[in-house]
Amino acid sequence: MNEETSVPFPEFWNWIQALPLSEHIGFTWWFPFLESLHVLAVGLVVGSILMVDLRLLGKTALSIPASRMTREMIRWTWGAFVLAAITGLGLFMTRAAAYIENPAFQIKLVLLMLAGCNMAWFQFRTLRHVDQWDTASPPPQAARIAGGASLLLWIGVIFAGRWVGHII
Amino acid sequence: MNESVVAWLAGSAAQEAAVYLLGNVPGLPPIAQSLHILGIVAVMSSTTMIHLRFLGLAAPSQNVSEMISRLMPWTWWALLVNAVTGLIFVVGRPDRYFLNPVFGWKFMCLVPAVAIALVIYQMNKRDLGFWEHTTARLRSARVMAAVSLVLWVGVVLAGRWIAYTDYLYFLYE
């Protein structure tokens, strides 16, 4: 399928999957090992985000200021995200050319980028004025939209991510 | 014993129904698996976060008793979702699970982990703040939290490895 690929830089993806490390991961117990760590990391990424999103939606934990909930969870989100990204990259390398063409994988990347944009917008716009709504019940519309969008996007990431393995 | 479970399920109406659903409902396998992962997500943000709180590693400002009553109902719902989504596959292909040692390891981690979660939840429900009233209780809660964290990691890792066990045997042959 690599001869007539519609994806840019076909040589690059082929070069990645031909690396000794890629082949080592693909042909040994490293692949399932990295994949199980990936599931664990994803669980912690989305688990910590879920707590913040539900708080922003005003569904739970209204007694805890939004800024504090965000601050306490973000380190777990980022720590687990680094693990998920490294393990995910390891999985990707093994069949880079096929994954990059996989529609589920492409959708997953788009959803991840949208989730990142949503997070950045919330961080730099809405959270900047958090002192005005930190304990407000319900939280302002901008916070509720950010929480709801994040929740839907990350659920989408999980569905798309799980679908990757069913298409390849 | 596992062989008899397989024999009992093989060819049963339940197995036929599960196989039919998995083969004929478009996208059912990835949908059920994604819901199963979302269940893991909910466990991670409820029980696991509470364990990390007990160990002083997460959410330092949040009260642990309040966290237990706020978050643990999520654990029970998640476990229900995971039981249903998992059963579709187990009933559909019982030999793949009941004759697979990794499936057994998963439940050797899962059963004590759920038992610990139940103890922590029930004692706190009966007496709010139970785990914080004495240092001895707090210490035992911390031990349970540490053990349980390891068990949950084991559940997730073993769960993912079930699908690779054939591959593993192939490697070591």
Contacts between the chains, C-beta under 8 A, distances in Angstrom:
chain1	res1	chain2	res2	distance
A	28	B	171	7.6
A	29	B	164	7.9
A	29	B	168	6.8
A	29	B	171	6.7
A	32	B	160	6.6
A	32	B	161	5.9
A	32	B	163	7.8
A	32	B	164	4.0
A	32	B	167	7.1
A	32	B	168	7.8
A	35	B	160	5.8
A	36	B	156	6.7
A	36	B	157	4.4
A	36	B	159	7.8
A	36	B	160	3.7
A	36	B	161	6.1
A	37	B	157	7.8
A	39	B	37	6.6
A	39	B	40	7.0
A	39	B	156	5.7
A	39	B	159	7.7
A	39	B	160	5.3
A	40	B	153	6.4
A	40	B	156	4.9
A	40	B	157	6.9
A	42	B	37	7.1
A	42	B	41	7.6
A	43	B	37	7.2
A	43	B	40	4.5
A	43	B	41	5.2
A	43	B	43	7.5
A	43	B	44	4.2
A	43	B	156	6.6
A	44	B	44	5.2
A	44	B	48	7.6
A	46	B	38	7.9
A	46	B	41	4.5
A	46	B	44	7.6
A	46	B	45	7.9
A	47	B	41	4.9
A	47	B	42	7.2
A	47	B	43	7.6
A	47	B	44	3.2
A	47	B	45	3.5
A	47	B	48	7.0
A	47	B	49	7.2
A	48	B	44	7.7
A	48	B	45	6.3
A	48	B	49	7.6
A	50	B	41	6.2
A	50	B	42	7.1
A	50	B	45	4.7
A	51	B	45	5.0
A	51	B	49	7.0
A	60	B	70	6.2
A	61	B	70	6.3
A	63	B	66	7.6
A	64	B	61	7.4
A	64	B	62	6.2
A	68	B	61	5.5
A	72	B	58	6.9
A	72	B	59	4.7
A	72	B	60	6.9
A	72	B	61	6.5
A	72	B	62	7.1
A	73	B	59	7.5
A	76	B	52	7.9
A	76	B	58	6.2
A	155	B	38	6.7
A	158	B	34	5.4
A	158	B	37	5.3
A	158	B	38	6.1
A	158	B	41	7.3
A	159	B	30	7.3
A	159	B	31	7.4
A	159	B	34	4.4
A	162	B	30	5.1
A	162	B	33	5.0
A	162	B	34	4.4
A	162	B	37	6.2
A	163	B	30	4.8
A	163	B	34	7.6
A	165	B	30	8.0
A	166	B	29	6.7
A	166	B	30	4.8
